[in-house]
Amino acid sequence: MSIIEAYNKAWENADVEALAEIIHDDCVFNPHVGGITMSKSDILGFAGQGAVSSESERILFENDEVGVAHSIVHFANGSDSEAVLSFMRFKDGKIISMETGATPLSDSYRVVGQE
């Protein structure tokens, strides 16, 4: 299983222990909002709370050094869903850095094929 697949599966299952194995101890996450930088402990503290869910995950590129993924992300607080592009760097088979960019989606947005 690829690193991104393992990350997505662990996030979807709220498996904080699995995430802890996938995320490098020195990981730095720069999300597209808030101008903040998060550490591994910040990410793990956020995981498993049900605050974020995603669908239509796609791995656009992945090798031993980097990965690029795209998904539609939904937020439990009711804010607009977003199309999120993630760029990840890997070290020792784990995510050492992640950065996201996003496009907010309107309330009328529907994934192709949804009613």
JOLINPE-V430097 format. One record per residue. RES is the residue in three letters. OMEGA is omega as a letter, one per 30 degrees, with the letter a starting at -180 (* if undefined). NEAR is the number of other C-alpha atoms within 8 Angstrom. Layout:
BEGIN
RES | OMEGA | NEAR
RES | OMEGA | NEAR
END
This chain:
BEGIN
MET | l | 4
SER | l | 6
ILE | a | 10
ILE | l | 10
GLU | l | 8
ALA | l | 10
TYR | a | 10
ASN | a | 9
LYS | a | 8
ALA | l | 12
TRP | a | 12
GLU | a | 9
ASN | a | 7
ALA | a | 10
ASP | a | 11
VAL | l | 11
GLU | l | 6
ALA | l | 8
LEU | l | 12
ALA | l | 10
GLU | a | 8
ILE | a | 12
ILE | a | 11
HIS | a | 12
ASP | a | 6
ASP | a | 7
CYS | l | 12
VAL | l | 11
PHE | l | 12
ASN | l | 11
PRO | a | 13
HIS | a | 9
VAL | l | 5
GLY | a | 5
GLY | a | 7
ILE | l | 7
THR | a | 8
MET | l | 11
SER | l | 10
LYS | a | 14
SER | l | 7
ASP | a | 8
ILE | a | 10
LEU | l | 11
GLY | a | 7
PHE | a | 8
ALA | l | 11
GLY | a | 12
GLN | a | 7
GLY | a | 8
ALA | a | 9
VAL | l | 9
SER | a | 10
SER | l | 10
GLU | l | 7
SER | l | 7
GLU | l | 10
ARG | l | 7
ILE | a | 10
LEU | l | 8
PHE | l | 8
GLU | l | 11
ASN | a | 6
ASP | a | 6
GLU | a | 8
VAL | l | 11
GLY | l | 15
VAL | a | 12
ALA | l | 13
HIS | l | 13
SER | l | 12
ILE | a | 12
VAL | l | 12
HIS | a | 11
PHE | a | 11
ALA | a | 9
ASN | l | 5
GLY | l | 5
SER | a | 7
ASP | l | 10
SER | a | 12
GLU | l | 11
ALA | a | 12
VAL | l | 12
LEU | a | 11
SER | l | 12
PHE | a | 11
MET | l | 12
ARG | a | 11
PHE | l | 13
LYS | a | 9
ASP | l | 4
GLY | a | 8
LYS | l | 11
ILE | l | 14
ILE | l | 14
SER | l | 10
MET | l | 14
GLU | a | 11
THR | l | 11
GLY | a | 9
ALA | l | 9
THR | l | 7
PRO | l | 8
LEU | a | 9
SER | l | 7
ASP | a | 6
SER | l | 4
TYR | l | 6
ARG | l | 6
VAL | l | 5
VAL | l | 4
GLY | l | 4
GLN | l | 5
GLU | * | 3
END
